[in-house]
Every structure is written in structure tokens, then in C-alpha cells.
């Protein structure tokens, strides 16, 4: 057993720098970023990990970016738009409310969001409360739900009711000829189906609390699962325990992450530095090659224009080239003998 443990430890030693990079460096970087802060309307001291759109690049984390519209901070979350009513850095929570429900007016949420859908985002792994409002549309009147009818959404053959539960409604719980058209988490602390009145509107306008976690975001980034380290308040999260067989998977994920982060820089380097240099070298080579070919062509032309040498006899006399005629050959030989 000791030998196996020693071998496992030895094989994992090259990965120690990797874990230092994953857990120590991000924490050091985060502490440096906490110096930045901004404000939007009544929401002051917006600091790490949150940031406002337009803040300097070194402030906050882009995954936790808020926008400021009409002096109100807005979080874009799961396709919906939510006003940010407050951020607790001690409890690691953010209170948000759907923009369509924030002013206590009758209506549907801007975007349907169930409790289970809300916690699928790695940035916000849990809710503080566990109740949601279910908006149900029926084609006919449901007498037992009359008190929870939403007047501004009902009329003709459309009858909309609101129901509060600690989960999504099962099929058998929904009346016939009815369907759930929207959901939204609430800050309700118990299951109730009180009348749809000012109390309900106020409850919906209160919004709900999301718990944010950098640890979970980082875990999911590297392909790990996020688990509770503590169920106390604030609830602390951490990456699930890794075993020896997970090292290769983690290493592959880290390499892929680092490569993807450097692709943009490499693309810019190739486009603005290497590409122009390659084009310049190519054009220079083409120019020199063309000039050399032109020079060689001119030299060959000069050689072709030179007179051809006339063959001479051993005595220094000019010899005529032999002819195909036998008679001319005999005459030439006779002249040479004389």
C-alpha cells in the first residue's frame, strides 16, 4: 500500500504547479480587483466580482457584469432582465426583481424563470428562498381559483391564475384545459395561495435572492462539479474532490482553456505582424526573381546576335563546308593538292 501511495504521489507531483495556477493565482488576481468600485443610482459600492458595463477592463469580472439604465442597475440573467435592488458581499447574495413586476403593477414576468432554471447558471448556484409563483392560463373559469385570478391578464376565453408552490407543478395538479405560461421565484417563506391583490403584487415586486459564487463558476469552467462546502449562511461552495483518475481530464481541460484564451492574441499577431512580413518577403522574392529572368534573357539575346566563327584549315586557310555534291568534293580536294 505504501508503494502504491508513493507512486501515486510521485505521478501527481508534476501537476502541483497546475493546481497552484488554478487556485492561488485567481485568488491573488481577485484581491487586486477588489480595489475597483462604481455606483448606479441607489446601488453604491459595486465591486468585485461585479462590475458595470463601461468600467475599466481591470475592474470586476465580465461574467458578473451589470448595466446601468436610468440610474438603475440591471442584470441580464437566463434571457430575462432584472433590476438589482441590493448586493451583499458578506452573504454573497444579490437581490433582483423582474423588470415587469418591479413597480407592483399587474402583469406577467418579462421572462419565465423557474427555481430549477435559476440554479442551472454556474455563477448563481442557489436561491435563498424556495418558492415560486406559477401563472396558469385556463380556457374556462376555475371556481376554486377565483380569488387568485389575475384580472389584467384575463378576459374572454383566457383566465389566468397565480399559484405559489415550492417546485414546478406536476401535470395532475394543473386543471384540465389549463397550462402554465410563466414562472418566477419569490421571496415567500411558505406555500400560500392568497388572493391576487396588493399583497401579491408587493410580494412579486420584492423579488428574490440569488447566491453568487466564483468557486462554482471556476469549477464549471474547468469541467468540474460544484458542491456545498458549508450549508451555513453564507453558503460556501467548492469544487468536488478530485481523484487520481481525474487528473488527465483536468489537465486536458486546462490546456484547452489556456489555448483558447491565447487564440485571439495569436490571431492578432499573425494578422498584423507576420502576415504583412510574409507578403513583403514574397513580393521582394518575386521582384528579384523577375529581374534575374529579364537579365538572363537579355544576355542570351546578345549571344545570339554575335557572328558565328568560320572554320579554318590547318594551314590557316578557310575551308568550305562539305557539300552533298560529289563533284564539289573532288574540286575542293584538287585545289588543296595544288
C-alpha positions in Angstrom: 0.0 0.0 0.0 2.8 2.4 0.8 4.5 1.7 -2.5 1.2 2.4 -4.4 0.7 5.6 -2.4 4.2 6.7 -3.1 3.8 6.0 -6.8 0.5 7.9 -6.9 2.2 10.9 -5.1 5.2 10.8 -7.5 2.9 10.7 -10.6 0.9 13.7 -9.3 3.9 15.9 -8.5 4.1 17.5 -12.0 0.5 18.7 -11.5 1.3 20.7 -8.4 2.2 23.9 -10.4 -1.1 23.4 -12.2 -3.1 23.5 -9.0 -1.2 26.5 -7.8 -2.2 28.3 -11.0 -5.8 27.2 -10.7 -6.4 28.2 -7.1 -3.7 30.6 -5.9 -3.3 32.9 -8.9 -7.0 33.5 -9.5 -7.4 34.4 -5.8 -4.5 36.8 -5.9 -5.9 38.4 -9.0 -9.3 38.7 -7.4 -7.9 40.5 -4.4 -6.2 43.1 -6.6 -9.5 43.7 -8.5 -11.4 44.4 -5.3 -10.0 47.9 -5.2 -12.3 49.0 -8.1 -15.8 50.2 -7.2 -18.6 52.0 -9.0 -22.3 53.0 -8.4 -25.6 53.2 -10.3 -28.5 55.1 -8.7 -29.2 53.8 -5.2 -26.8 50.9 -5.7 -23.4 52.0 -4.4 -20.1 50.3 -4.0 -20.4 47.9 -6.9 -17.2 46.0 -6.6 -15.6 42.6 -7.3 -16.8 40.3 -8.7 -19.5 42.7 -10.0 -18.8 45.5 -12.4 -20.7 48.0 -14.6 -20.7 47.9 -18.3 -18.1 50.5 -19.4 -15.9 50.2 -16.3 -12.1 49.9 -16.9 -11.0 46.4 -18.1 -9.3 45.7 -14.8 -12.4 46.2 -12.7 -14.6 43.2 -11.7 -15.3 40.1 -13.7 -17.1 40.2 -17.1 -19.2 37.2 -16.1 -20.8 39.3 -13.4 -21.3 42.5 -15.4 -24.3 44.8 -14.8 -25.6 47.6 -16.9 -26.9 51.0 -15.7 -30.1 52.3 -17.3 -32.0 55.3 -16.0 -29.9 55.1 -12.8 -31.0 51.5 -12.2 -28.6 48.6 -12.3 -29.8 45.7 -14.5 -28.7 42.1 -14.5 -29.3 40.1 -17.7 -29.9 36.6 -16.5 -31.2 33.5 -18.3 -32.7 35.6 -21.1 -34.5 37.9 -18.7 -33.9 41.4 -17.4 -33.8 42.1 -13.6 -33.4 45.2 -11.6 -30.7 44.8 -8.9 -32.1 46.0 -5.6 -29.0 45.1 -3.5 -25.8 43.1 -3.2 -24.5 41.6 0.0 -20.8 40.8 -0.2 -20.8 39.2 3.3 -23.6 36.8 2.5 -22.7 36.6 -1.2 -26.2 37.3 -2.4 -27.8 39.6 -4.9 -31.5 40.7 -4.7 -33.1 41.0 -8.1 -36.7 41.6 -9.4 -38.2 41.1 -12.8 -38.5 44.4 -14.7 -42.2 43.8 -15.4 -43.0 43.2 -11.8 -40.7 45.7 -10.1 -43.3 48.5 -9.8 -46.1 46.5 -8.3 -48.2 46.5 -11.5 -50.3 43.7 -12.8 -48.7 41.6 -15.5 -46.5 38.6 -16.4 -42.8 38.3 -15.8 -40.5 39.6 -18.6 -39.2 36.1 -18.9 -40.4 32.8 -17.3 -37.9 31.5 -14.8 -38.4 28.6 -12.6 -36.3 27.9 -9.5 -34.6 24.9 -11.1 -33.7 27.1 -14.2 -32.3 29.8 -12.0 -29.8 27.5 -10.3 -28.6 26.0 -13.6 -26.3 29.0 -14.0 -22.8 28.3 -12.6 -22.5 31.9 -11.4 -25.6 31.7 -9.2 -25.7 28.1 -7.9 -28.5 28.5 -5.3 -31.5 30.6 -4.2 -32.2 31.9 -0.7 -35.9 31.1 -0.8 -37.5 28.1 -2.4 -41.0 29.3 -3.5 -42.1 30.4 -6.9 -45.2 31.9 -8.5 -46.8 29.9 -11.2 -49.0 31.7 -13.7 -51.7 29.3 -15.2 -53.9 30.1 -18.1 -57.2 28.3 -18.5 -59.7 28.3 -21.3 -62.6 28.3 -18.8 -63.2 29.6 -15.3 -62.0 27.5 -12.4 -64.3 28.4 -9.5 -61.9 27.2 -6.7 -59.2 29.6 -8.0 -61.4 32.6 -8.4 -59.6 34.5 -5.6 -56.2 34.1 -7.3 -57.3 35.3 -10.7 -55.1 37.9 -12.4 -57.5 40.5 -13.7 -55.3 42.3 -16.2 -54.4 39.1 -18.0 -57.9 37.6 -18.0 -60.7 38.2 -20.5 -62.9 36.3 -22.9 -61.8 32.7 -23.1 -58.5 33.4 -21.2 -58.5 33.0 -17.5 -55.1 33.5 -15.8 -54.5 32.5 -12.2 -51.4 32.7 -10.0 -50.3 29.8 -7.7 -47.5 29.6 -5.2 -45.5 26.4 -4.7 -42.1 25.2 -3.7 -41.5 23.4 -7.1 -42.8 23.1 -10.6 -46.4 21.9 -10.7 -47.0 18.3 -11.7 -49.4 17.5 -14.6 -52.1 16.1 -12.3 -52.0 19.4 -10.2 -52.9 21.5 -13.2 -56.7 21.7 -14.0 -57.9 20.4 -17.3 -57.8 22.9 -20.2 -55.1 24.8 -18.3 -51.4 25.3 -18.8 -48.5 27.1 -17.0 -47.5 30.1 -19.1 -44.9 31.6 -16.8 -43.0 31.2 -13.5 -40.9 33.4 -11.3 -39.1 32.8 -7.9 -40.3 34.8 -5.0 -39.2 35.8 -1.5 -42.2 34.0 0.0 -41.3 31.9 3.0 -44.2 29.5 2.9 -46.6 28.0 0.5 -49.8 30.0 0.2 -52.4 30.8 -2.3 -53.8 34.1 -1.1 -55.9 36.3 -3.3 -54.3 38.2 -6.1 -54.3 41.7 -4.6 -51.9 44.3 -3.4 -50.2 41.8 -1.1 -49.4 39.5 -4.0 -48.2 42.4 -6.2 -46.0 43.6 -3.3 -44.5 40.2 -2.9 -43.7 39.9 -6.6 -42.2 43.4 -6.6 -39.9 42.3 -3.7 -38.0 40.0 -6.0 -35.8 37.2 -4.9 -32.2 36.5 -3.7 -29.6 34.7 -5.8 -26.4 33.4 -4.2 -23.4 34.1 -6.3 -20.2 32.0 -6.3 -16.8 32.5 -8.1 -15.8 29.0 -7.0 -18.7 27.3 -8.9 -18.1 29.4 -11.9 -14.4 28.4 -11.9 -15.3 24.7 -11.3 -17.6 24.6 -14.3 -15.0 26.5 -16.5 -12.6 23.6 -15.9 -15.3 20.9 -16.3 -15.7 20.2 -12.6 -18.8 20.0 -10.5 -19.6 22.4 -7.7 -20.7 21.1 -4.3 -21.5 22.7 -0.9 -18.6 23.1 1.4 -20.9 24.5 4.1 -24.6 24.9 4.4 -24.3 27.7 6.8 -25.1 31.3 6.0 -23.3 32.3 3.8 -23.3 29.0 2.0 -19.8 28.2 0.7 -19.1 26.2 -2.4 -16.1 24.3 -3.6 -15.0 22.0 -6.5 -15.8 18.4 -5.9 -13.0 16.2 -4.6 -10.7 15.1 -7.4 -9.2 11.6 -7.6 -6.2 10.2 -9.4 -8.2 9.2 -12.5 -9.4 12.7 -12.9 -6.0 14.3 -13.3 -5.7 13.7 -17.1 -9.2 15.1 -17.7 -8.4 18.2 -15.7 -5.1 18.7 -17.4 -6.8 18.4 -20.8 -9.4 20.9 -19.8 -6.8 23.4 -18.5 -4.7 23.1 -21.7 -7.8 23.7 -23.8 -8.7 26.7 -21.7 -5.2 28.2 -22.0 -5.1 27.6 -25.7 -8.5 29.2 -26.3 -7.6 32.2 -24.2 -4.4 32.8 -26.4 -6.1 32.3 -29.8 -7.1 35.9 -30.1 -3.7 37.2 -29.3 -2.1 34.8 -31.7 -4.6 35.7 -34.4 -3.8 39.4 -34.0 -0.1 38.7 -34.1 -0.4 36.7 -37.3 -2.7 39.3 -38.9 -0.9 42.5 -38.1 2.8 41.4 -37.9 3.5 38.0 -39.5 1.1 38.3 -42.4 2.5 41.7 -43.7 6.0 40.4 -43.2 5.3 37.2 -45.3 3.7 39.4 -48.0 6.7 41.7 -48.1 9.2 38.8 -48.4 7.1 37.2 -51.1 6.9 40.4 -53.1 10.6 41.0 -52.7 11.4 37.5 -53.8 9.1 37.8 -56.8 10.7 41.2 -57.8 14.3 39.8 -57.6 13.3 36.6 -59.5 11.7 38.7 -62.3 14.7 41.0 -62.5 17.0 38.0 -62.8 15.0 36.4 -65.5 15.0 39.7 -67.5 18.8 39.9 -67.2 19.3 36.3 -68.3 17.0 36.9 -71.3 19.0 40.0 -72.4 22.3 38.1 -72.1 21.0 35.2 -74.2 19.8 37.7 -76.8 23.3 39.3 -77.0 24.9 35.9 -77.5 22.6 35.1 -80.4 23.4 38.3 -82.2 27.2 37.6 -82.3 28.7 36.3 -85.7 29.3 32.6 -85.9 33.0 31.6 -86.2 34.2 30.4 -89.7 36.1 27.1 -89.6 39.7 27.2 -90.9 42.1 24.6 -92.3 45.3 23.5 -90.5 47.2 25.8 -92.8 45.2 28.7 -91.8 43.0 28.8 -94.9 39.4 29.0 -94.8 37.6 25.7 -95.5 34.3 25.4 -97.1 31.8 23.2 -95.5 31.5 19.9 -97.3 28.7 19.7 -99.8 26.4 16.9 -100.6 27.6 17.1 -104.2 30.4 14.6 -105.1 31.7 16.9 -107.8 32.2 19.7 -105.5 34.1 17.5 -103.1 36.5 16.4 -105.8 37.2 20.0 -106.9 37.9 21.1 -103.4 40.4 18.2 -102.9 42.2 19.1 -106.2 42.6 22.7 -105.2 44.1 21.7 -101.8 46.7 19.4 -103.5 47.8 22.2 -105.8 
